[in-house]
Amino acid sequence: MKLSKTLLVSTIVLAFLFLVVSLSLADDSCTSIILGKKASADGSVITSHTCDSWYDASLIIIPAADHEPGEMAPVYFDKLHADYKEVKKIGEIPEVPHTYKYFWIGYPFANEHQVIIGEDTLGGHPDTRPGPDAIMWIEQLQIFALQRAKTAREAIKVMGELAEKYGYGDGAESLTVTDPNEAWVFEIFGVGPLWTPESGKPGAAWCAQRVPDEHFSVAPNMSRIGKVDPNDTENFLVCDNYLETAIELGIYDPASDGPFSWRNTYGYVWYRGRSKETRWPRIFWVYNKWAPSAGNWTLETAADYPFSVKPDKLISVQDVYTIFSENYVGSPIDNTEDPNYYVHTKDGWVKSPLATPQVYKELRDLLDIQWYRPIPVWRNSYHFVSQARDWLPNEIGGVLWFGLDNPENSVIVPVWVGINEVAPSWAIADRTKVNRDSAWWAFGLVDDCVNHYYGVLKPMLDNMRVPLQEELFAEQDSIEQEALKLYKDSPEDAQKFLTEYTVSTMEQVEKAYWEILDVLLYEGHNNWRSYPGSRR
């Protein structure tokens, strides 16, 4: 098929824009950490996600449903921005007889069978950009997977098959997919702008690699899968067309490129861009913290780290959340130690109390700050750390420790997959205006307040935040033991108990954060500086 000159120019322009936008967004987007069950302290399979941009943070439970023969399921575009955009239906596919209950949010993340999914955007090869006939976007694939799958393997196959049949229309993506027994990293790419359903060819290139039970892996906006072994079905699930498509697109030549590498071919990891400041620091930090004896983890070699590694000690949910809250303090990439944060006083050079690791672009430009993107960032929509456990009923075994806004300054609350509702204010993420009926604002305003006067207000916040978080972690075992007692006689009573606990906890934590905000506003307001004898 020959392209007209106008269409050819348009295609080239779109390709360039796709490259610029996808690579810049991928640098600074989400982080996911995933652990096999023998790497975690309690035997849980763990995944996680920091959703780091403006995505819908409304937490909504979509119930299970039965469907009539011939019923069609809608396919939507841009559903992850439903909090401020009109969601457009762009297609439909045949419905299945029964769909499972799942938790809808920007990137839908769990279902009633303890299938739990984290996400991070990748900077894929520009020649994999999709065309207009591909309709499956990543959040829509997650919805279908959660509605139709009881295991991580099933979820991956659902997403892969639908993307191949209907075309993958989104940018390059990575999902960390878990169930009570297995942990997987799934990566998916388009197959070029000229694909059509009538071509008879698969409309996606995808691969999933299992994280060994004893290992953890980190997905920091860059492809992590290297060598692919399609014959090792215990550890790999991969589309049949992965080599053929790469050769056809001209991004891999078996004669000159040597052994095939997924991340070097589709993942485009050899494009460095700002990776040293944005992607590499996150994986560098986690590997050094959890597995210092397993390798010489330098920032410069982060793109070549192994797919997964065994931690030096078993990792707990609290450990994952701690690392979600850390800012490279004490390391060579500690953002608060930039020389431009120091001011000269009569006592010598002193760090300004305005020094913050949450350095948005305008402040970096003003002060000429060298910024290394930490895992927690100020523009977070929501975050979670999950547990999937095979020794408990699904309703109790699957739990997401869920939080809103920046994980550094937030509190996570337990959300079991067995619950049937959440607090109303947590189901509303109205960020178009300050809305005190939306829980997101309590956490967002506390974070914003802290970051304007970090050196003074951050310790104050932590003195209130940390005990609250520790209390919630300490209560988990007794709450689950009570739920388990109820479950033996009535699973419905156990679900009701967990639902009531989750709703009340959400309400209590949100109330505490509105009160914390008042404390911080008082302590940080700028009129302090005019008071006689002010310590500031």
SVG drawing of the C-alpha trace seen along z (x, -y; Angstrom):
<svg xmlns="http://www.w3.org/2000/svg" viewBox="-29 -42 60 67">
<polyline fill="none" stroke="black" stroke-width="0.4" points="0.0,0.0 1.4,-3.4 1.1,-6.3 0.1,-9.7 2.6,-12.5 0.2,-14.2 -0.4,-11.0 3.3,-10.2 4.2,-13.6 1.4,-13.3 2.7,-9.8 6.2,-11.1 5.0,-14.1 2.9,-11.9 5.7,-9.5 8.0,-12.3 5.4,-13.6 4.7,-10.1 8.4,-9.7 8.9,-13.0 5.8,-12.7 6.1,-9.0 9.8,-9.3 9.3,-12.4 6.3,-11.0 7.9,-7.6 10.8,-9.2 8.7,-10.7 5.7,-8.4 4.9,-5.5 7.0,-3.0 6.1,0.6 7.9,3.0 7.0,6.7 8.1,9.7 7.7,13.4 6.2,15.2 9.5,16.5 11.0,13.0 8.4,11.5 8.5,11.7 5.1,13.4 4.8,15.4 2.6,12.9 3.0,12.2 3.4,8.4 3.1,5.8 2.7,2.1 2.2,-1.1 2.7,-4.8 0.4,-6.4 2.4,-9.6 0.4,-12.0 -3.1,-13.3 -5.2,-10.1 -8.6,-9.3 -8.1,-8.4 -11.7,-7.6 -11.9,-4.1 -15.0,-2.4 -16.0,1.3 -17.6,2.8 -19.7,5.8 -19.7,9.2 -22.3,9.7 -23.9,12.3 -24.4,11.6 -26.8,12.8 -25.7,14.6 -24.9,12.1 -24.3,9.2 -21.4,6.9 -18.8,5.3 -17.9,1.7 -14.4,0.6 -13.4,-2.9 -10.7,-5.4 -9.0,-7.4 -11.0,-5.9 -8.2,-6.6 -9.0,-10.3 -12.7,-9.9 -12.5,-12.3 -12.3,-15.3 -12.8,-14.1 -15.8,-12.6 -15.0,-8.9 -15.5,-7.9 -16.7,-4.5 -14.5,-3.4 -15.6,0.2 -17.1,3.3 -16.3,7.0 -18.3,10.1 -19.1,10.3 -18.4,13.4 -21.1,15.2 -19.9,14.0 -17.5,11.2 -15.8,10.9 -16.0,8.1 -13.1,5.7 -11.8,2.4 -11.9,-0.4 -9.5,-3.4 -7.3,-5.1 -5.4,-1.9 -7.9,0.8 -5.9,2.9 -7.6,5.9 -10.4,8.4 -12.2,10.8 -9.8,13.6 -6.7,11.8 -5.5,10.9 -3.7,7.6 -2.0,5.4 0.6,2.6 1.5,0.3 4.3,-1.8 4.6,-3.5 7.6,-2.5 9.6,-4.5 9.1,-2.0 10.6,-2.0 9.0,-4.8 8.3,-2.4 5.9,-0.4 3.5,-3.3 0.0,-2.1 -2.4,-3.3 -6.1,-4.4 -7.5,-1.0 -6.1,0.4 -8.6,0.0 -7.2,1.7 -5.8,-0.8 -3.9,0.4 -6.6,-0.4 -9.2,1.3 -7.1,4.4 -6.7,4.3 -10.5,4.1 -11.1,7.1 -8.3,9.1 -9.8,8.4 -13.3,9.3 -12.3,12.5 -9.3,14.0 -8.8,16.0 -5.0,16.1 -2.1,13.9 -1.4,16.3 -5.0,16.1 -5.0,12.3 -1.9,12.0 -3.4,14.4 -6.6,12.4 -4.8,9.1 -2.4,10.6 -5.1,12.3 -7.5,9.2 -4.6,6.9 -3.6,9.2 -7.1,9.5 -8.3,5.9 -5.0,4.1 -3.1,2.4 -3.6,-1.4 -1.7,-2.8 1.9,-3.7 4.4,-1.1 3.3,0.2 4.4,2.5 2.1,4.2 3.2,6.2 0.6,8.9 0.2,11.1 -2.0,13.7 -1.5,15.7 1.1,17.9 2.9,16.1 4.4,12.7 4.8,11.6 6.0,8.6 4.0,8.0 5.1,5.7 3.2,4.7 3.8,2.6 2.0,1.7 3.0,3.1 3.1,-0.1 0.7,-2.6 -0.4,-0.6 -1.9,2.3 -5.6,3.1 -7.8,5.9 -8.2,7.0 -4.5,7.6 -4.8,10.9 -1.7,10.1 -1.5,9.8 -2.2,6.2 0.3,6.3 3.7,7.5 3.8,8.6 5.8,10.7 5.6,11.6 8.3,12.9 7.8,14.6 9.6,13.1 11.2,16.1 9.6,16.8 12.8,15.9 13.3,12.6 12.0,9.0 12.0,6.8 11.5,3.1 9.7,1.4 10.8,-2.3 9.4,-3.3 11.8,-1.2 11.6,2.2 13.0,5.0 12.7,8.2 15.9,9.2 16.4,12.7 13.1,14.4 12.6,18.2 9.2,19.1 9.8,22.8 10.1,22.1 6.4,21.7 7.0,21.9 8.7,18.5 7.7,16.9 4.4,16.1 5.0,14.4 3.2,13.7 4.0,15.9 4.8,12.9 7.5,11.2 10.4,11.9 8.5,11.6 7.0,8.2 10.4,6.8 12.0,7.9 9.1,6.5 9.3,3.2 13.0,3.0 13.9,2.7 15.7,6.1 18.0,7.7 19.0,11.3 22.0,11.1 23.6,8.0 22.0,7.4 23.1,10.6 20.9,12.5 17.4,11.0 16.9,8.8 13.3,7.8 14.2,4.6 16.9,3.5 14.5,4.1 11.0,3.2 11.9,1.4 14.4,-1.0 16.5,-1.1 19.5,-2.2 17.8,-5.6 19.2,-7.3 17.6,-10.8 17.1,-11.9 17.2,-8.3 20.1,-8.9 18.0,-11.5 14.6,-9.9 14.5,-6.2 17.8,-4.8 17.9,-6.4 14.8,-4.5 16.0,-1.0 19.5,-1.9 18.0,-2.9 15.9,0.3 18.6,2.8 21.2,1.1 18.8,1.1 17.5,4.6 20.3,6.6 23.6,4.8 25.5,8.1 24.1,9.3 26.0,7.0 27.9,3.7 24.8,1.5 26.0,-1.8 23.8,-4.5 25.5,-4.4 24.8,-0.7 21.2,-0.7 19.8,0.0 21.7,3.3 20.6,4.6 19.3,8.2 15.5,8.6 15.2,9.7 17.4,10.4 17.2,12.1 17.0,9.7 19.5,10.0 16.6,10.3 12.9,11.0 10.9,7.9 7.6,6.9 4.8,4.7 6.1,2.1 9.5,2.3 8.0,1.6 6.0,-1.3 9.1,-2.7 11.0,-2.6 8.0,-4.3 8.5,-7.1 12.2,-7.6 14.2,-10.3 17.7,-9.1 18.7,-10.7 22.4,-10.1 23.2,-8.9 25.2,-10.7 21.9,-11.6 20.2,-13.1 18.2,-16.0 18.2,-18.0 22.0,-18.3 22.3,-20.3 24.8,-23.1 22.2,-25.7 20.0,-24.8 22.7,-26.1 22.9,-29.8 25.7,-31.7 25.1,-32.9 27.2,-34.2 27.6,-30.6 28.8,-29.4 26.9,-27.6 23.6,-26.3 20.9,-24.3 17.8,-26.3 14.6,-25.0 13.1,-25.4 15.3,-22.6 12.9,-19.8 13.4,-16.6 10.1,-17.4 11.6,-19.9 9.1,-20.8 10.5,-22.0 10.0,-25.8 12.0,-25.6 14.7,-23.5 15.0,-26.1 15.1,-29.0 17.7,-27.5 19.6,-25.4 19.0,-22.2 20.3,-18.9 17.2,-16.7 17.1,-12.9 13.6,-11.7 12.7,-9.8 10.0,-7.1 7.6,-9.4 6.6,-12.6 4.3,-15.5 2.1,-14.9 0.9,-11.4 -2.7,-10.5 -2.8,-7.3 -0.5,-4.5 -0.7,-1.0 1.2,1.9 -0.7,5.2 -0.6,8.7 -2.0,11.8 -2.0,14.9 -2.8,18.5 -3.4,19.6 -6.5,17.4 -9.8,17.1 -9.7,14.7 -12.0,12.2 -9.4,11.9 -6.2,12.9 -6.1,10.1 -5.5,6.7 -4.3,3.4 -2.7,0.9 -4.1,-2.1 -3.2,-5.8 -3.8,-9.1 -1.3,-11.7 2.4,-11.6 3.3,-8.4 6.1,-10.3 3.5,-12.3 0.4,-10.1 -1.0,-7.1 -2.1,-3.9 -5.3,-2.1 -6.1,1.6 -8.6,2.4 -9.5,6.1 -10.7,7.5 -13.7,8.9 -15.2,5.5 -18.3,4.3 -18.0,0.5 -15.5,-2.3 -16.0,-5.6 -18.0,-7.9 -15.3,-10.6 -12.7,-8.1 -14.9,-7.3 -14.7,-10.9 -11.5,-12.4 -12.6,-15.8 -9.4,-17.6 -10.8,-20.4 -11.5,-22.5 -10.8,-22.2 -13.5,-19.8 -13.7,-18.9 -16.1,-16.1 -13.2,-14.4 -10.6,-12.6 -7.8,-13.2 -7.7,-16.9 -6.9,-16.2 -3.8,-14.4 -2.9,-16.6 -3.1,-19.8 -1.0,-18.4 1.7,-17.3 1.6,-20.7 1.9,-22.5 4.8,-20.4 6.8,-20.9 6.6,-24.7 8.5,-24.6 10.0,-21.1 12.7,-21.5 10.3,-22.7 7.0,-21.0 8.1,-17.6 9.3,-16.5 6.0,-17.8 4.0,-15.8 6.0,-12.6 5.4,-13.0 1.7,-12.7 1.7,-10.5 4.0,-7.7 2.2,-6.6 -1.1,-6.6 0.4,-4.3 2.1,-2.0 -1.3,-1.6 -3.0,-0.5 -0.2,2.0 -0.4,3.3 -4.2,3.9 -4.1,6.0 -3.6,9.4 -6.4,9.0 -8.8,7.7 -8.1,10.6 -8.3,13.1 -11.8,11.8 -12.8,11.9 -11.6,15.5 -13.7,16.5 -16.8,15.0 -15.9,16.5 -16.1,20.0 -19.8,19.6 -20.7,16.9 -18.5,15.4 -21.0,12.6 -20.6,11.6 -16.8,11.6 -17.2,9.3 -19.5,7.0 -17.1,6.8 -14.1,6.0 -16.2,3.5 -17.2,1.6 -13.6,1.6 -12.3,0.3 -14.9,-2.5 -14.4,-3.6 -10.6,-3.6 -10.8,-5.6 -13.0,-8.2 -10.8,-8.3 -7.6,-8.8 -9.1,-11.4 -10.5,-13.3 -7.0,-13.1 -5.5,-14.6 -7.9,-17.6 -6.8,-18.3 -3.1,-17.8 -3.6,-20.3 -4.8,-23.0 -1.7,-22.4 0.7,-22.7 -1.0,-25.8 -0.7,-27.5 2.9,-26.4 4.0,-27.3 2.1,-30.5 4.4,-33.3 3.3,-35.8 5.4,-34.0 8.3,-36.0 6.8,-39.3 6.1,-38.3 8.3,-40.0 11.0,-37.5 10.0,-35.1 12.3,-32.1 12.0,-32.2"/>
</svg>
